[in-house]
């Protein structure tokens, strides 16, 4: 069951977690700088983290100090948006799956085989079709979506050798405990792929693969390298089931406290960081397959038509699809042509 959370419910949840310390900065006063805090489950070397630290931070440095908490150390994965809503955090790198927990219509952006590539993601985010989505998040959660970041094409990465398990169609994933984040949208996608989705925090994936607590995980190739998943897996089936994205999410309260000039700077900094990260991520995707193979991991392409047909078929008539605004999927497809 996908549950829509209102801003009030999010704030209540924050209070229940005891997150009372305020990290979000007030308006600039008497020449004092703001403090922009970012919480992410990614590592410091994750390309999204690097883009924010090396591009975003310097561009806003004149009026804001940038502080980042990596590996879920500042706020646990999945709680960042609530922390922003509660005034305890300035920024996060949020997934469409996380937003779908609050607003089920966002599940369309987390659906298998909908986005076609990185450029398509940008066209969709900047198209007027996104305006109602953005407004809802601002009005009901107090979060402003500044820009879209390309995370990469997600593939199935397994502990078993290909001799033990050759994944060509969704039927081959039957009974496979595939780690997926714990939100409803992620779990639905894992099941649509044919696997048994297992909710697990990102920080626990490596040790769970090593111990055999899970059979596999799905992420783009740069994440496989960044998190060294190649050390504890044997194969990658290039399912490309999700051209994954993140949004640079920003506190609407903090945004409203900025001058128009500062708002423009923040927006430009977010767009620049997203563009930098996108180009770096695409370059990584194109160059890392050989390295992963050199570590003893077999990489191959399955029957993509079988996966696409099966996954999209799972969404037809589902609760997630019922929440999609009429005509939005057609418009998304048009933007990909």
C-alpha positions, 0 to 999 in steps of 0.5 A, spaced: 500 500 500 502 506 497 501 511 503 501 519 501 503 523 507 501 530 508 506 535 510 503 535 517 504 528 517 511 529 515 512 534 521 509 529 526 514 523 524 520 528 525 518 530 532 517 522 533 524 521 531 526 526 536 530 530 531 529 537 534 536 540 533 535 545 527 540 545 522 537 549 517 539 556 516 535 562 517 535 568 513 542 572 512 543 577 517 548 582 519 553 580 514 553 573 517 553 567 512 547 561 512 549 554 513 547 549 507 547 542 510 546 536 505 544 529 508 546 523 503 546 516 503 552 516 498 559 516 500 564 522 499 567 520 493 560 518 490 559 523 483 553 526 486 557 528 492 563 530 488 558 535 484 555 538 490 562 539 493 566 541 487 561 545 483 555 547 488 559 549 494 563 554 491 558 557 487 554 559 493 560 560 498 559 568 498 553 567 502 553 560 505 557 555 508 556 548 505 556 542 510 555 535 508 553 528 511 555 522 507 553 515 508 547 516 512 551 519 518 547 526 518 540 523 517 538 516 515 536 514 508 529 515 507 528 520 513 532 526 509 525 529 506 522 529 513 528 533 516 527 538 511 520 539 512 521 539 519 526 545 519 532 540 521 536 540 514 537 544 508 538 539 502 538 532 500 539 528 494 532 525 493 529 519 489 523 519 485 521 513 489 522 517 496 517 522 493 512 517 491 512 515 499 509 522 500 506 523 493 504 517 489 504 520 482 511 521 483 512 513 482 511 514 474 518 517 474 521 511 478 517 506 473 521 501 469 523 503 462 520 510 462 526 514 462 530 513 456 537 516 457 540 522 461 538 527 456 530 525 456 531 526 464 532 533 463 527 534 458 522 531 462 524 535 469 524 542 465 517 541 461 511 544 464 508 537 465 513 537 472 510 544 474 504 541 478 509 535 481 514 541 483 508 545 486 505 539 490 512 538 493 513 545 495 506 546 498 505 540 502 512 538 504 516 545 504 521 542 499 523 545 493 526 541 487 532 545 484 534 540 478 535 533 476 541 529 477 543 523 473 544 517 477 545 512 471 542 505 468 541 500 474 542 493 472 542 487 476 548 485 480 548 478 483 553 473 488 552 467 483 556 466 477 553 465 471 554 458 471 549 458 477 544 463 475 544 465 467 539 471 468 536 472 461 528 473 462 524 475 469 523 468 470 530 467 471 530 472 477 524 468 481 526 467 488 532 471 488 533 476 494 534 482 490 536 488 495 532 494 493 530 500 498 525 500 502 520 504 499 513 502 496 515 504 489 522 500 489 519 494 492 514 494 486 520 495 481 523 489 484 517 485 484 516 487 477 523 485 475 521 478 477 525 478 483 524 477 491 525 484 493 529 485 500 528 492 503 535 494 506 539 500 507 544 502 502 550 502 508 548 495 509 549 492 502 556 490 502 556 486 508 549 483 506 552 481 499 559 478 503 555 474 508 550 471 503 544 475 507 542 477 500 543 475 493 544 481 489 543 488 488 541 493 483 545 499 481 549 503 476 556 501 474 559 507 477 556 505 484 558 498 483 565 500 483 564 506 488 562 501 493 566 495 491 560 491 490 565 487 485 569 484 491 562 480 493 559 479 486 560 475 480 556 477 475 552 483 472 546 482 467 545 489 464 538 489 464 538 497 464 531 497 467 531 504 470 534 510 468 535 512 475 535 519 477 535 524 483 533 531 485 537 536 488 531 538 494 532 544 498 528 547 503 523 552 501 523 555 508 530 557 506 529 558 499 524 564 501 529 567 506 534 568 500 534 575 496 532 574 489 539 574 487 541 569 492 536 564 489 538 565 482 545 563 484 543 557 488 539 555 482 544 556 477 549 552 482 544 546 482 544 546 475 551 546 474 552 541 479 547 536 476 550 538 469 557 536 472 555 530 475 551 528 469 557 528 464 562 525 469 557 519 471 556 518 463 563 518 462 564 513 468 559 508 465 562 508 459 569 506 462 568 502 468 565 495 464 572 493 463 575 494 470 569 490 473 570 485 468 578 485 470 575 483 477 572 477 475 565 479 474 562 477 468 557 482 464 552 480 459 546 483 456 539 479 457 533 479 453 531 486 454 525 486 450 522 480 455 524 484 461 521 491 458 514 487 456 514 484 463 516 490 467 511 495 464 506 490 464 506 489 471 504 497 472 498 496 468 492 496 472 497 497 479 495 502 484 502 506 482 499 507 475 492 509 478 496 515 481 499 517 475 496 524 472 492 523 465 496 524 459 503 525 463 506 518 461 504 520 453 507 526 454 514 523 457 514 518 451 513 524 446 519 528 449 523 522 448 522 522 441 
